[in-house]
Amino acid sequence: MPVPKRKTSAARRDRRRSHDAVTPPNLVACPTCHQMRPPHQVCPYCGSYDGREVVTIKEKKEKKSPVPLGL
């Protein structure tokens, strides 16, 4: 197997990794419900896009609380 002749310097290693940084997602405020959402996508909270409702969002069911521990 081929083996590197010299150790890769920290500067060369770090230059190679310069594009590996994680960037935060770009979010914009929905004009209808004012929740943060990705741009150019239907709002996951109200289902609107471009000022009109495109998707109907179902109401989330509330979870039942677990059985009390005293029983």
Phi and psi in degrees as a GROMACS rama.xvg file:
@    title "Ramachandran Plot"
@    xaxis  label "Phi"
@    yaxis  label "Psi"
@TYPE xy
-71.1984  142.935  PRO-2
-126.628  140.774  VAL-3
-60.8038  139.895  PRO-4
-76.6618  -34.0238  LYS-5
-128.156  156.347  ARG-6
-70.0927  137.54  LYS-7
-72.3727  126.965  THR-8
-69.9015  158.484  SER-9
-63.661  -36.2618  ALA-10
-65.0309  -44.074  ALA-11
-66.287  -41.7689  ARG-12
-61.6396  -44.8162  ARG-13
-70.7321  -32.862  ASP-14
-64.8066  -37.8649  ARG-15
-66.0844  -34.3298  ARG-16
-89.9023  7.55963  ARG-17
-64.9286  -23.7711  SER-18
-96.7532  5.93211  HIS-19
-90.967  0.426228  ASP-20
-67.5623  143.77  ALA-21
-87.2704  130.532  VAL-22
-104.735  145.723  THR-23
-69.6579  151.579  PRO-24
-67.6405  143.054  PRO-25
-81.025  122.451  ASN-26
-125.467  146.234  LEU-27
-127.831  158.457  VAL-28
-79.723  134.786  ALA-29
-70.6497  131.317  CYS-30
-69.0455  -19.8796  PRO-31
-87.9897  -55.0753  THR-32
-106.913  -6.88991  CYS-33
64.9533  22.6204  HIS-34
-88.603  154.766  GLN-35
-79.0878  133.95  MET-36
-146.406  161.356  ARG-37
-67.7759  145.202  PRO-38
-69.0917  150.473  PRO-39
62.0723  31.3447  HIS-40
-137.073  156.359  GLN-41
-65.0664  138.44  VAL-42
-67.8243  125.229  CYS-43
-73.0143  -11.9577  PRO-44
-92.6475  -43.74  TYR-45
-114.974  -12.4778  CYS-46
78.5603  17.7411  GLY-47
-99.9709  153.613  SER-48
-148.837  131.399  TYR-49
57.4504  37.8688  ASP-50
82.8414  3.5479  GLY-51
-134.73  155.227  ARG-52
-80.8505  122.808  GLU-53
-108.359  -30.9066  VAL-54
-128.135  135.45  VAL-55
-87.9265  127.429  THR-56
-96.425  126.313  ILE-57
-76.8727  148.858  LYS-58
-68.265  138.127  GLU-59
-76.2774  134.863  LYS-60
-78.1623  140.155  LYS-61
-79.3701  137.294  GLU-62
-73.1486  141.981  LYS-63
-72.5693  143.548  LYS-64
-72.8292  148.346  SER-65
-66.0232  164.623  PRO-66
-60.3836  133.817  VAL-67
-60.8828  147.119  PRO-68
-72.4393  -18.7677  LEU-69
-75.6416  -8.27799  GLY-70
